Amino acid sequence: MSHRQTLGVNKLRINKRFRSRKHVLSKSVIYVYCPSEKEKKIKELSKKYLFDVVLNDYTIRDLTRKVICHYDCAILESKHKDFLVAATEAGAWVEPLVSYLDERLGYTEIELLSSGYFLHQKAFSILSAKRTEIAKRVIDVFFSFLLFLFALPIGLVTAILIKLESKGPIFYKQKRTGLYNIEFNVIKFRSMYVDAESNGAQWASENDLRITRVGNFIRKTRIDELPQIINIIQGDMSIVGPRPEREVFISELEKEIPYYRFRHAVKPGVTGLAQVRYPYGASIEDAKWKHKYDIYYIKHHKTLTDFKILLKTIKIVIFGMGR
Protein backbone atom coordinates (compact mmCIF):
# COMPACT_ATOMS: atom_id res chain seq x y z
CA MET A 1 0.00 0.00 0.00
CA SER A 2 1.42 3.39 -0.98
CA HIS A 3 1.84 6.28 1.46
CA ARG A 4 -0.96 8.13 -0.34
CA GLN A 5 -3.30 5.16 0.08
CA THR A 6 -2.27 4.91 3.73
CA LEU A 7 -3.10 8.57 4.23
CA GLY A 8 -6.53 7.92 2.73
CA VAL A 9 -7.12 5.05 5.16
CA ASN A 10 -6.07 7.22 8.08
CA LYS A 11 -8.38 10.02 6.92
CA LEU A 12 -11.28 7.57 6.73
CA ARG A 13 -10.64 6.46 10.30
CA ILE A 14 -10.38 10.08 11.44
CA ASN A 15 -13.67 10.89 9.68
CA LYS A 16 -15.42 8.05 11.52
CA ARG A 17 -13.99 9.30 14.81
CA PHE A 18 -15.50 12.74 14.18
CA ARG A 19 -19.02 11.37 14.41
CA SER A 20 -18.55 10.39 18.04
CA ARG A 21 -17.16 13.76 19.16
CA LYS A 22 -19.78 16.50 19.24
CA HIS A 23 -17.35 19.28 20.02
CA VAL A 24 -15.26 18.20 17.02
CA LEU A 25 -18.16 17.73 14.63
CA SER A 26 -19.13 21.38 14.81
CA LYS A 27 -15.57 22.64 14.39
CA SER A 28 -14.34 22.68 10.81
CA VAL A 29 -11.83 25.39 11.71
CA ILE A 30 -9.33 25.58 14.56
CA TYR A 31 -7.33 28.65 15.48
CA VAL A 32 -3.68 28.09 16.31
CA TYR A 33 -1.43 30.58 18.08
CA CYS A 34 2.31 30.05 17.96
CA PRO A 35 5.62 31.91 17.48
CA SER A 36 5.89 33.19 13.91
CA GLU A 37 8.92 31.00 13.18
CA LYS A 38 6.77 27.89 13.81
CA GLU A 39 4.01 28.86 11.37
CA LYS A 40 5.61 27.18 8.35
CA LYS A 41 5.86 23.81 10.12
CA ILE A 42 2.23 23.86 11.28
CA LYS A 43 0.98 25.06 7.90
CA GLU A 44 2.76 22.18 6.16
CA LEU A 45 1.37 19.58 8.56
CA SER A 46 -2.17 20.97 8.34
CA LYS A 47 -2.40 20.23 4.60
CA LYS A 48 -3.39 16.64 5.38
CA TYR A 49 -6.11 17.50 7.91
CA LEU A 50 -9.83 17.37 7.22
CA PHE A 51 -10.30 20.71 8.93
CA ASP A 52 -8.91 24.18 8.34
CA VAL A 53 -6.17 25.72 10.47
CA VAL A 54 -6.02 29.50 10.93
CA LEU A 55 -2.72 30.76 12.28
CA ASN A 56 -2.19 33.70 14.64
CA ASP A 57 -5.39 35.59 13.92
CA TYR A 58 -5.60 38.04 16.81
CA THR A 59 -8.36 40.06 15.16
CA ILE A 60 -11.27 37.72 15.95
CA ARG A 61 -13.66 39.05 18.56
CA ASP A 62 -16.32 36.37 18.84
CA LEU A 63 -14.49 33.67 20.78
CA THR A 64 -17.49 31.60 21.85
CA ARG A 65 -17.51 27.96 20.74
CA LYS A 66 -14.17 28.35 19.02
CA VAL A 67 -11.39 25.76 19.16
CA ILE A 68 -8.23 27.63 20.03
CA CYS A 69 -4.90 25.85 20.32
CA HIS A 70 -1.48 27.10 21.33
CA TYR A 71 1.94 25.80 20.42
CA ASP A 72 5.19 26.82 22.11
CA CYS A 73 3.23 29.55 23.84
CA ALA A 74 5.94 30.09 26.49
CA ILE A 75 7.79 32.35 24.06
CA LEU A 76 4.75 34.29 22.86
CA GLU A 77 4.55 37.99 23.71
CA SER A 78 2.59 38.94 26.83
CA LYS A 79 -0.24 40.52 24.81
CA HIS A 80 -0.65 37.31 22.85
CA LYS A 81 -0.74 35.24 26.03
CA ASP A 82 -3.39 37.62 27.37
CA PHE A 83 -5.43 36.93 24.23
CA LEU A 84 -5.41 33.19 25.00
CA VAL A 85 -6.47 33.83 28.60
CA ALA A 86 -9.32 36.04 27.34
CA ALA A 87 -10.36 33.30 24.94
CA THR A 88 -10.62 30.85 27.83
CA GLU A 89 -12.72 33.32 29.80
CA ALA A 90 -15.00 33.78 26.77
CA GLY A 91 -15.80 30.07 26.61
CA ALA A 92 -13.48 28.99 23.81
CA TRP A 93 -12.04 25.48 23.77
CA VAL A 94 -8.39 26.23 24.56
CA GLU A 95 -5.63 23.62 24.88
CA PRO A 96 -2.15 22.76 23.62
CA LEU A 97 -2.12 21.95 19.91
CA VAL A 98 -0.43 18.55 20.25
CA SER A 99 -2.93 17.39 22.88
CA TYR A 100 -5.87 18.53 20.75
CA LEU A 101 -4.51 16.77 17.67
CA ASP A 102 -3.93 13.61 19.72
CA GLU A 103 -7.63 13.37 20.49
CA ARG A 104 -8.81 14.41 17.06
CA LEU A 105 -6.46 12.34 14.91
CA GLY A 106 -5.89 9.27 17.07
CA TYR A 107 -2.12 9.55 16.73
CA THR A 108 0.56 11.99 17.89
CA GLU A 109 2.09 14.55 15.54
CA ILE A 110 5.68 13.73 16.44
CA GLU A 111 6.99 16.64 14.36
CA LEU A 112 5.40 18.99 16.92
CA LEU A 113 6.77 17.26 20.01
CA SER A 114 8.93 19.05 22.54
CA SER A 115 10.28 17.99 25.91
CA GLY A 116 7.29 19.58 27.63
CA TYR A 117 4.97 16.92 26.21
CA PHE A 118 6.77 14.28 28.27
CA LEU A 119 7.27 16.22 31.50
CA HIS A 120 3.73 15.76 32.85
CA GLN A 121 4.38 12.20 33.99
CA LYS A 122 0.99 11.83 35.69
CA ALA A 123 -0.55 12.05 32.22
CA PHE A 124 1.31 8.85 31.33
CA SER A 125 -0.60 6.42 33.56
CA ILE A 126 1.18 3.45 32.03
CA LEU A 127 4.46 4.87 33.38
CA SER A 128 3.46 6.37 36.72
CA ALA A 129 0.61 4.22 38.10
CA LYS A 130 1.69 1.07 39.92
CA ARG A 131 -1.85 -0.29 39.64
CA THR A 132 -1.71 0.03 35.86
CA GLU A 133 1.64 -1.76 35.76
CA ILE A 134 0.33 -4.66 37.88
CA ALA A 135 -2.89 -4.93 35.86
CA LYS A 136 -0.93 -5.03 32.61
CA ARG A 137 1.35 -7.79 33.90
CA VAL A 138 -1.63 -9.88 35.10
CA ILE A 139 -3.27 -9.52 31.67
CA ASP A 140 0.02 -10.47 29.99
CA VAL A 141 0.42 -13.68 31.97
CA PHE A 142 -3.26 -14.67 31.74
CA PHE A 143 -3.48 -14.17 27.98
CA SER A 144 -0.11 -15.81 27.42
CA PHE A 145 -1.37 -19.08 28.87
CA LEU A 146 -4.62 -18.83 26.89
CA LEU A 147 -2.66 -18.04 23.76
CA PHE A 148 -0.34 -20.98 24.40
CA LEU A 149 -3.29 -23.42 24.48
CA PHE A 150 -4.68 -21.92 21.27
CA ALA A 151 -1.30 -21.71 19.54
CA LEU A 152 0.07 -25.16 20.37
CA PRO A 153 -1.53 -27.08 17.44
CA ILE A 154 -0.87 -24.18 15.06
CA GLY A 155 2.73 -24.06 16.23
CA LEU A 156 3.26 -27.78 15.66
CA VAL A 157 1.95 -27.58 12.09
CA THR A 158 4.04 -24.47 11.45
CA ALA A 159 7.18 -26.18 12.74
CA ILE A 160 6.66 -29.16 10.41
CA LEU A 161 6.09 -26.91 7.38
CA ILE A 162 9.19 -24.85 8.13
CA LYS A 163 11.35 -27.98 8.30
CA LEU A 164 9.84 -29.40 5.11
CA GLU A 165 10.41 -26.27 3.04
CA SER A 166 13.96 -25.27 3.94
CA LYS A 167 16.93 -26.34 5.98
CA GLY A 168 17.73 -24.66 9.23
CA PRO A 169 16.26 -24.23 12.74
CA ILE A 170 12.54 -23.86 13.40
CA PHE A 171 12.99 -20.91 15.70
CA TYR A 172 14.89 -17.72 15.10
CA LYS A 173 16.45 -15.60 17.84
CA GLN A 174 17.45 -12.01 17.31
CA LYS A 175 18.64 -9.20 19.57
CA ARG A 176 16.01 -6.50 20.03
CA THR A 177 15.96 -3.41 22.24
CA GLY A 178 13.36 -3.45 24.99
CA LEU A 179 12.40 -1.65 28.18
CA TYR A 180 14.94 1.00 29.27
CA ASN A 181 17.02 0.29 26.13
CA ILE A 182 18.05 -3.14 27.42
CA GLU A 183 18.57 -5.74 24.70
CA PHE A 184 17.00 -9.20 24.83
CA ASN A 185 16.58 -12.14 22.47
CA VAL A 186 13.22 -12.11 20.71
CA ILE A 187 11.99 -15.57 19.65
CA LYS A 188 10.09 -16.13 16.39
CA PHE A 189 9.31 -18.89 13.95
CA ARG A 190 11.93 -18.69 11.21
CA SER A 191 10.41 -17.05 8.13
CA MET A 192 13.58 -16.49 6.10
CA TYR A 193 16.12 -18.72 4.44
CA VAL A 194 19.25 -19.48 6.44
CA ASP A 195 22.00 -16.84 5.96
CA ALA A 196 19.40 -14.34 4.71
CA GLU A 197 21.43 -11.54 6.28
CA SER A 198 24.90 -12.78 5.46
CA ASN A 199 25.58 -9.38 3.91
CA GLY A 200 24.43 -7.46 6.99
CA ALA A 201 21.18 -6.20 8.50
CA GLN A 202 18.53 -5.15 5.99
CA TRP A 203 15.06 -3.66 6.18
CA ALA A 204 12.36 -6.24 5.50
CA SER A 205 10.14 -5.39 2.53
CA GLU A 206 7.10 -6.62 0.66
CA ASN A 207 7.93 -9.46 -1.77
CA ASP A 208 11.22 -9.91 0.07
CA LEU A 209 13.17 -12.68 -1.70
CA ARG A 210 14.76 -13.71 1.59
CA ILE A 211 11.38 -14.91 2.90
CA THR A 212 10.23 -18.49 2.31
CA ARG A 213 6.72 -19.36 1.11
CA VAL A 214 5.79 -20.61 4.56
CA GLY A 215 7.46 -17.53 6.00
CA ASN A 216 5.34 -15.25 3.84
CA PHE A 217 2.14 -16.87 5.13
CA ILE A 218 3.10 -16.91 8.81
CA ARG A 219 4.18 -13.26 8.61
CA LYS A 220 0.90 -12.23 7.01
CA THR A 221 -1.10 -14.02 9.69
CA ARG A 222 1.32 -13.07 12.50
CA ILE A 223 1.85 -16.76 13.32
CA ASP A 224 5.61 -16.13 13.28
CA GLU A 225 5.14 -14.05 16.44
CA LEU A 226 3.59 -16.86 18.52
CA PRO A 227 6.87 -18.06 20.13
CA GLN A 228 7.13 -14.63 21.74
CA ILE A 229 4.80 -16.04 24.40
CA ILE A 230 8.08 -17.17 25.97
CA ASN A 231 9.36 -13.57 25.94
CA ILE A 232 6.16 -12.44 27.67
CA ILE A 233 6.40 -15.07 30.41
CA GLN A 234 10.06 -14.12 30.93
CA GLY A 235 8.99 -10.49 31.37
CA ASP A 236 10.89 -9.06 28.41
CA MET A 237 7.73 -8.27 26.46
CA SER A 238 4.08 -7.46 26.93
CA ILE A 239 1.10 -8.66 24.90
CA VAL A 240 0.48 -5.07 23.71
CA GLY A 241 3.08 -2.39 23.18
CA PRO A 242 5.43 -0.90 20.57
CA ARG A 243 7.13 -3.53 18.42
CA PRO A 244 10.74 -4.16 19.50
CA GLU A 245 13.32 -3.02 16.98
CA ARG A 246 16.95 -3.86 16.36
CA GLU A 247 19.56 -1.50 17.77
CA VAL A 248 21.23 -1.12 14.36
CA PHE A 249 17.99 0.36 12.98
CA ILE A 250 17.18 2.35 16.13
CA SER A 251 20.49 4.19 15.84
CA GLU A 252 19.48 5.16 12.32
CA LEU A 253 15.86 6.00 13.09
CA GLU A 254 16.52 8.21 16.11
CA LYS A 255 18.44 10.59 13.84
CA GLU A 256 15.29 11.11 11.76
CA ILE A 257 12.43 10.65 14.23
CA PRO A 258 11.92 12.92 17.27
CA TYR A 259 12.08 11.14 20.65
CA TYR A 260 12.26 7.73 19.01
CA ARG A 261 13.77 6.04 22.06
CA PHE A 262 10.84 7.12 24.25
CA ARG A 263 9.09 3.97 23.00
CA HIS A 264 11.45 2.08 25.33
CA ALA A 265 9.76 3.63 28.36
CA VAL A 266 7.37 0.65 28.18
CA LYS A 267 7.84 -3.03 27.41
CA PRO A 268 7.68 -3.88 23.72
CA GLY A 269 4.63 -5.84 22.58
CA VAL A 270 3.80 -8.81 20.40
CA THR A 271 1.11 -6.59 18.90
CA GLY A 272 0.33 -2.92 19.26
CA LEU A 273 -1.68 0.07 18.12
CA ALA A 274 0.71 0.74 15.24
CA GLN A 275 0.44 -2.86 14.06
CA VAL A 276 -3.37 -2.82 13.83
CA ARG A 277 -3.70 0.75 12.55
CA TYR A 278 -0.90 1.05 10.02
CA PRO A 279 -0.17 -1.12 6.94
CA TYR A 280 2.97 -3.21 6.72
CA GLY A 281 5.99 -1.11 5.83
CA ALA A 282 9.74 -1.03 6.26
CA SER A 283 11.07 2.44 5.56
CA ILE A 284 11.91 5.50 7.61
CA GLU A 285 8.60 7.09 6.58
CA ASP A 286 6.71 3.99 7.74
CA ALA A 287 8.67 4.03 11.01
CA LYS A 288 7.62 7.66 11.55
CA TRP A 289 3.95 6.77 11.14
CA LYS A 290 4.25 3.81 13.49
CA HIS A 291 6.01 6.01 16.04
CA LYS A 292 3.04 8.40 15.93
CA TYR A 293 0.79 5.56 17.06
CA ASP A 294 3.31 4.27 19.62
CA ILE A 295 3.65 7.65 21.32
CA TYR A 296 -0.13 8.05 21.32
CA TYR A 297 -0.51 4.59 22.88
CA ILE A 298 1.97 5.33 25.67
CA LYS A 299 0.35 8.68 26.48
CA HIS A 300 -3.27 7.53 26.31
CA HIS A 301 -2.97 3.92 27.46
CA LYS A 302 -6.06 2.27 28.92
CA THR A 303 -6.68 -1.38 29.71
CA LEU A 304 -9.73 -1.22 27.42
CA THR A 305 -7.43 -0.10 24.58
CA ASP A 306 -5.30 -3.21 25.09
CA PHE A 307 -8.38 -5.43 24.80
CA LYS A 308 -9.44 -3.68 21.58
CA ILE A 309 -5.98 -4.14 20.09
CA LEU A 310 -6.02 -7.81 21.07
CA LEU A 311 -9.41 -8.36 19.41
CA LYS A 312 -8.21 -6.64 16.24
CA THR A 313 -5.06 -8.79 16.24
CA ILE A 314 -7.08 -11.99 16.63
CA LYS A 315 -9.16 -10.92 13.64
CA ILE A 316 -5.98 -10.41 11.62
CA VAL A 317 -4.63 -13.84 12.57
CA ILE A 318 -7.89 -15.72 11.90
CA PHE A 319 -8.81 -14.01 8.63
CA GLY A 320 -5.29 -13.43 7.31
CA MET A 321 -5.70 -9.66 7.22
CA GLY A 322 -2.10 -8.88 8.13
CA ARG A 323 -0.79 -5.76 6.49
Secondary structure by P-SEA (a helix, b strand, c coil): ccaaaaaaaaaaaaaaaaaaccccccccbbbbbccccaaaaaaaaaccccbbbbccccccccccccbbbbcccccccaaaaaaaaaaaaaccccccaaaaaaaacccccccccccccccccccccccccaaaaaaaaaaaaaaaaaaaaaaaaaaaaaaaaaaaccccccbbbbbbbccccbbbbbbcccccccccccccbbbbbcccccccaaaaaaaaaccccccaaaaaaaccccccccccccaaaaaaaaaccccccccccccccccccccccccccccaaaaaaaaaaaaaaaacccaaaaaaaaaaaaaaaaacccc
